[in-house]
Amino acid sequence: NSRSGLPPYDVERFVFVVQGTVTLTNVSDVNHELMVDSYAYLPPNSEHSISCDASATLVVFERRFVCPTHYID
């Protein structure tokens, strides 16, 4: 059994499942099963966890969120 921690403050996360199956749980306790070739984008400061009961291989990209400079509100 494995469970992820949260990324640091203001860090967005992209998860891609290469092998196995993982469960993504959001702040509302809604579970999403991610299988091979599935992915998830998690915006900065969104509470979530990623867990698995068996071996899984993920590619995880994390980066500090930067607001576009030419963003018009």
C-alpha positions as a Python dict, from the first residue, in 0.01 Angstrom:
ca = {
    (1, 'N'): (0, 0, 0),
    (2, 'S'): (132, 342, -96),
    (3, 'R'): (-12, 691, -54),
    (4, 'S'): (120, 1024, -185),
    (5, 'G'): (178, 1339, 11),
    (6, 'L'): (69, 1682, -105),
    (7, 'P'): (306, 1892, -315),
    (8, 'P'): (442, 2214, -163),
    (9, 'Y'): (226, 2529, -155),
    (10, 'D'): (148, 2680, -499),
    (11, 'V'): (275, 2372, -685),
    (12, 'E'): (61, 2215, -958),
    (13, 'R'): (86, 1843, -1032),
    (14, 'F'): (39, 1631, -1345),
    (15, 'V'): (20, 1252, -1302),
    (16, 'F'): (40, 994, -1583),
    (17, 'V'): (-9, 621, -1514),
    (18, 'V'): (246, 406, -1700),
    (19, 'Q'): (174, 73, -1528),
    (20, 'G'): (-83, -51, -1277),
    (21, 'T'): (-382, 130, -1129),
    (22, 'V'): (-400, 411, -873),
    (23, 'T'): (-684, 584, -692),
    (24, 'L'): (-703, 962, -691),
    (25, 'T'): (-911, 1101, -403),
    (26, 'N'): (-1012, 1467, -395),
    (27, 'V'): (-1097, 1691, -99),
    (28, 'S'): (-1464, 1581, -119),
    (29, 'D'): (-1358, 1215, -76),
    (30, 'V'): (-1458, 1135, -435),
    (31, 'N'): (-1242, 854, -576),
    (32, 'H'): (-1126, 832, -937),
    (33, 'E'): (-955, 516, -1059),
    (34, 'L'): (-668, 591, -1296),
    (35, 'M'): (-553, 300, -1513),
    (36, 'V'): (-270, 268, -1766),
    (37, 'D'): (-253, 570, -2000),
    (38, 'S'): (-481, 775, -1771),
    (39, 'Y'): (-372, 1113, -1643),
    (40, 'A'): (-481, 1383, -1402),
    (41, 'Y'): (-399, 1751, -1369),
    (42, 'L'): (-418, 1883, -1013),
    (43, 'P'): (-419, 2261, -977),
    (44, 'P'): (-204, 2427, -712),
    (45, 'N'): (-327, 2402, -353),
    (46, 'S'): (-590, 2138, -433),
    (47, 'E'): (-611, 1880, -157),
    (48, 'H'): (-587, 1525, -291),
    (49, 'S'): (-419, 1192, -239),
    (50, 'I'): (-299, 922, -475),
    (51, 'S'): (-293, 567, -346),
    (52, 'C'): (-246, 213, -473),
    (53, 'D'): (-278, -137, -331),
    (54, 'A'): (-40, -300, -580),
    (55, 'S'): (268, -198, -775),
    (56, 'A'): (219, 99, -1009),
    (57, 'T'): (449, 320, -1214),
    (58, 'L'): (368, 690, -1251),
    (59, 'V'): (525, 984, -1424),
    (60, 'V'): (472, 1290, -1205),
    (61, 'F'): (550, 1646, -1306),
    (62, 'E'): (534, 1919, -1045),
    (63, 'R'): (607, 2288, -1088),
    (64, 'R'): (538, 2607, -905),
    (65, 'F'): (236, 2776, -1061),
    (66, 'V'): (312, 3099, -1246),
    (67, 'C'): (25, 3324, -1350),
    (68, 'P'): (59, 3427, -1717),
    (69, 'T'): (194, 3782, -1747),
    (70, 'H'): (-59, 3880, -2014),
    (71, 'Y'): (-358, 3736, -1831),
    (72, 'I'): (-669, 3956, -1864),
    (73, 'D'): (-916, 3921, -1580),
}
